[in-house]
């Protein structure tokens, strides 16, 4: 049987609260304590795998939804990820499959985590690949079971994946800015890189080329991907502008949180939004609708990502086809009041 938090706490001589914080990768416990908890849980699970395999009938096999946290900067408690997870679980339940949720954090050791997965009585893996890089992907490719990447894809890997239309979404936002009369368009990028952000930057560069704006200034500014961090870094940037700096009339951004933090700082530096500088975000977080002004942004169809990934994995389990599919779920531009119409 799986160890309960109370059992773990008694064995390690710590509180159940500390156990919960460690298992959910939350602050409040030391790395040494977190490591002890994760090692005990992994060892206990591995010891019971063989008996579980014998007891569980093939028809009752489960699907593992594995959340890979490289640094936890992008994957946190955002509704984006819980909505995807819920949608995937509902689809699997309809087809008679249970879903096991597991988180990988770097302190576990990836090789040990892969061995844990190999021992589970599961039919396939949905891998949340938002923070996954090529080096870590090589470990998951050792799994000899069907696997679908969720919210991430790799240009040079032949793997099933369901992800966002990152490049096209930013390109459409760029086109909207041009339609509204903007020519000097900048980009606020996350200083933490993931593949999704790389594809969004591709869309930005494609917009510059497609609309023939190579001769206009298009500054790219790297900022932390949380509101406070973006606000503070943007303040440093605006306080040290070169005298010949040409301010863009519009900024696109990797995330709403980056755009919102930057907007707050621009206003403190005396810029009117959108009269002096306009902004477009990405994700349509709840705060974007009530910011001042409300933020124009890109809305992602989160439930569709989870549903399509679940169906793609079940098709793979049943057919074992040799061809792999990369599916991009379309997004939509939500127009609010943060982009000025310069056409007049």
Phi, psi and omega in degrees: 000151178292136179296138175273159180303323180296319180295318179297316181300318180293319181293324184263352180071037178232175181278159176294330177297317178297321178298314181298317180297319181293316183292331182261010176056044179254154178292160178123351176228155180287160178296327179297316178294317179302317181295318180298318180295312182295322179294320180295317180297315180297315180298318181296320181294316181298325181293334184259358186299313186297320178293325178295320179299322182287325185279330188273129178282149180306323183293342182256013181298155184249168173252133176267126169257108185257123178261113183267113179256106177284316178222345179078004181288320181271313178276113175216220184269024180295142177302335181310311186282324177293325178294319178297315182298315180298318181296317179297317182297318180298319179293320180294320179298322179299328182265010176084019179250142171271159177240128175258128180258128181221143179246132170261131172235147187306330183293345180286326191090116188292323180297319178296321180295320179296320178296324176298314180296318181301331182274349182286143175279075185237155180268339182186176184229129164261115185252112176289107191256022183305313182258009184284137174246174185298323181297315180287328179300327180302328178291316181293333179291350175286343182289129183262048178219158179303141182215139176234130176279138184240125181062046177177145177212161182233128186299328186250017179244137179265080185225150173291137179205149173233120186218187181272159175274062189305308184296313182292326180297313179292323179297320178293323177295320177299315181298322178296318178299317178296318179301325180277006173098005183275139178235321175272097185242122179256178182222132176257105185255154177286136176286345174264119187270136166224163183302322180302318181292325177298319179290328176293320176297325175301319179295322178295313180295324178295322178299318178301316181289313186297328182260009174063040184253027183298334183272356177270155176285133179224071183295141176247122185244126179271129182223156172300156187264022171241159187299311183295315180297318178296321179299312183294315181293323179295325178298317178297319182295312183292333180283350183230037179289141173293150183295336180262012181292130176260111182290129174299153174273347180213137173243128164269165183209157178292328186214153173302318183300323178293314181297317182295318178296318180294319179301316180300320182285322177303317180296321179293335177270010172093007178273138175268136180244123010262008187300319180265317181220134179254160183219145170229129181260194179210122174128331184058054174291161186302323183296333184295332182282341184242007176290169180240107356283164175304138190273125167293134188206176179255120181266129181261136177277082189296316182297324180297323180299312180295317182295312182294323179295318179298314181293322179295320179293317180295323175297321180293321180296321185277332188250329184053043178293153181277334180282141180250155186238133169247115184249130177250124180271128185291150176244178179221147179274122179261111186271121176237227191242013185265006178239121181278144175274110182264003187294335181287000000 
